[in-house]
Amino acid sequence: MYLRPRDSADERMLLALDSALSNFSLAALFVSFTILDTAVLALASRC
């Protein structure tokens, strides 16, 4: 994705932190959708 090499350790650390945060937010989104889907299925089966 990035064409030019990163030379400073701070930029590499920030890039790794940004990647970890985006992965964490994707995982949190997936978990919340799973919980929401389970709640909707439980409500639908109750009716």
N, CA and C atoms as an extended XYZ file, in Angstrom:
141
Properties=species:S:1:pos:R:3:atomname:S:1:resname:S:1:resid:I:1 pbc="F F F"
N         0.841       -1.198        0.000 N   MET     1
C         0.000        0.000        0.000 CA  MET     1
C         0.877        1.249        0.000 C   MET     1
N         1.906        1.233        0.817 N   TYR     2
C         2.810        2.381        0.865 CA  TYR     2
C         3.985        2.121       -0.062 C   TYR     2
N         4.253        3.084       -0.962 N   LEU     3
C         5.268        2.858       -1.985 CA  LEU     3
C         6.664        3.133       -1.468 C   LEU     3
N         6.848        4.248       -0.765 N   ARG     4
C         8.206        4.556       -0.315 CA  ARG     4
C         8.463        3.936        1.049 C   ARG     4
N         9.678        3.459        1.270 N   PRO     5
C         9.987        2.808        2.551 CA  PRO     5
C         9.971        3.799        3.706 C   PRO     5
N         9.522        3.317        4.840 N   ARG     6
C         9.512        4.152        6.049 CA  ARG     6
C        10.865        4.033        6.731 C   ARG     6
N        11.459        5.184        7.075 N   ASP     7
C        12.788        5.104        7.663 CA  ASP     7
C        12.783        5.352        9.168 C   ASP     7
N        11.788        6.068        9.667 N   SER     8
C        11.812        6.372       11.097 CA  SER     8
C        10.988        5.347       11.874 C   SER     8
N        11.449        5.025       13.063 N   ALA     9
C        10.767        4.027       13.896 CA  ALA     9
C         9.417        4.554       14.381 C   ALA     9
N         9.315        5.874       14.571 N   ASP    10
C         8.051        6.449       15.034 CA  ASP    10
C         6.955        6.256       13.996 C   ASP    10
N         7.295        6.449       12.719 N   GLU    11
C         6.288        6.267       11.674 CA  GLU    11
C         5.869        4.807       11.577 C   GLU    11
N         6.838        3.895       11.733 N   ARG    12
C         6.497        2.463       11.706 CA  ARG    12
C         5.601        2.103       12.881 C   ARG    12
N         5.893        2.687       14.059 N   MET    13
C         5.088        2.393       15.239 CA  MET    13
C         3.668        2.941       15.062 C   MET    13
N         3.559        4.157       14.520 N   LEU    14
C         2.239        4.742       14.297 CA  LEU    14
C         1.454        3.940       13.271 C   LEU    14
N         2.151        3.457       12.246 N   LEU    15
C         1.486        2.661       11.216 CA  LEU    15
C         0.978        1.346       11.801 C   LEU    15
N         1.803        0.719       12.650 N   ALA    16
C         1.387       -0.533       13.285 CA  ALA    16
C         0.220       -0.291       14.234 C   ALA    16
N         0.265        0.825       14.960 N   LEU    17
C        -0.821        1.154       15.882 CA  LEU    17
C        -2.117        1.415       15.116 C   LEU    17
N        -2.009        2.119       13.993 N   ASP    18
C        -3.176        2.407       13.167 CA  ASP    18
C        -3.775        1.120       12.615 C   ASP    18
N        -2.917        0.208       12.191 N   SER    19
C        -3.385       -1.073       11.672 CA  SER    19
C        -4.070       -1.885       12.766 C   SER    19
N        -3.486       -1.881       13.962 N   ALA    20
C        -4.074       -2.626       15.075 CA  ALA    20
C        -5.424       -2.034       15.476 C   ALA    20
N        -5.519       -0.703       15.461 N   LEU    21
C        -6.782       -0.057       15.826 CA  LEU    21
C        -7.867       -0.356       14.801 C   LEU    21
N        -7.508       -0.362       13.515 N   SER    22
C        -8.512       -0.650       12.493 CA  SER    22
C        -8.950       -2.108       12.578 C   SER    22
N        -8.012       -3.007       12.875 N   ASN    23
C        -8.374       -4.415       13.051 CA  ASN    23
C        -9.284       -4.588       14.259 C   ASN    23
N        -8.984       -3.854       15.341 N   PHE    24
C        -9.797       -3.955       16.552 CA  PHE    24
C       -11.204       -3.417       16.303 C   PHE    24
N       -11.315       -2.306       15.552 N   SER    25
C       -12.636       -1.738       15.298 CA  SER    25
C       -13.447       -2.657       14.384 C   SER    25
N       -12.779       -3.324       13.440 N   LEU    26
C       -13.482       -4.291       12.595 CA  LEU    26
C       -13.992       -5.463       13.426 C   LEU    26
N       -13.162       -5.927       14.362 N   ALA    27
C       -13.573       -7.043       15.217 CA  ALA    27
C       -14.732       -6.628       16.117 C   ALA    27
N       -14.674       -5.411       16.660 N   ALA    28
C       -15.749       -4.926       17.525 CA  ALA    28
C       -17.049       -4.774       16.734 C   ALA    28
N       -16.932       -4.319       15.487 N   LEU    29
C       -18.107       -4.179       14.629 CA  LEU    29
C       -18.723       -5.546       14.354 C   LEU    29
N       -17.867       -6.533       14.068 N   PHE    30
C       -18.354       -7.886       13.796 CA  PHE    30
C       -19.053       -8.473       15.015 C   PHE    30
N       -18.462       -8.267       16.199 N   VAL    31
C       -19.050       -8.799       17.433 CA  VAL    31
C       -20.392       -8.130       17.717 C   VAL    31
N       -20.467       -6.811       17.508 N   SER    32
C       -21.728       -6.119       17.784 CA  SER    32
C       -22.809       -6.549       16.795 C   SER    32
N       -22.427       -6.784       15.532 N   PHE    33
C       -23.406       -7.272       14.559 CA  PHE    33
C       -23.879       -8.674       14.926 C   PHE    33
N       -22.965       -9.505       15.433 N   THR    34
C       -23.341      -10.862       15.835 CA  THR    34
C       -24.313      -10.830       17.010 C   THR    34
N       -24.042       -9.958       17.984 N   ILE    35
C       -24.929       -9.829       19.143 CA  ILE    35
C       -26.299       -9.304       18.706 C   ILE    35
N       -26.291       -8.322       17.806 N   LEU    36
C       -27.545       -7.756       17.308 CA  LEU    36
C       -28.343       -8.817       16.557 C   LEU    36
N       -27.655       -9.608       15.728 N   ASP    37
C       -28.316      -10.656       14.964 CA  ASP    37
C       -28.916      -11.704       15.894 C   ASP    37
N       -28.197      -12.052       16.940 N   THR    38
C       -28.704      -13.029       17.906 CA  THR    38
C       -29.944      -12.498       18.623 C   THR    38
N       -29.919      -11.212       18.972 N   ALA    39
C       -31.070      -10.616       19.657 CA  ALA    39
C       -32.282      -10.570       18.733 C   ALA    39
N       -32.061      -10.243       17.471 N   VAL    40
C       -33.170      -10.194       16.507 CA  VAL    40
C       -33.755      -11.590       16.301 C   VAL    40
N       -32.892      -12.592       16.212 N   LEU    41
C       -33.381      -13.967       16.047 CA  LEU    41
C       -34.166      -14.417       17.275 C   LEU    41
N       -33.713      -14.036       18.461 N   ALA    42
C       -34.422      -14.419       19.679 CA  ALA    42
C       -35.795      -13.748       19.739 C   ALA    42
N       -35.856      -12.482       19.341 N   LEU    43
C       -37.142      -11.780       19.334 CA  LEU    43
C       -38.074      -12.366       18.279 C   LEU    43
N       -37.518      -12.733       17.127 N   ALA    44
C       -38.347      -13.282       16.055 CA  ALA    44
C       -38.890      -14.659       16.429 C   ALA    44
N       -38.094      -15.453       17.124 N   SER    45
C       -38.559      -16.790       17.494 CA  SER    45
C       -39.570      -16.720       18.636 C   SER    45
N       -39.559      -15.620       19.381 N   ARG    46
C       -40.494      -15.479       20.496 CA  ARG    46
C       -41.908      -15.176       19.991 C   ARG    46
N       -41.997      -14.467       18.876 N   CYS    47
C       -43.312      -14.085       18.345 CA  CYS    47
C       -44.047      -15.287       17.746 C   CYS    47
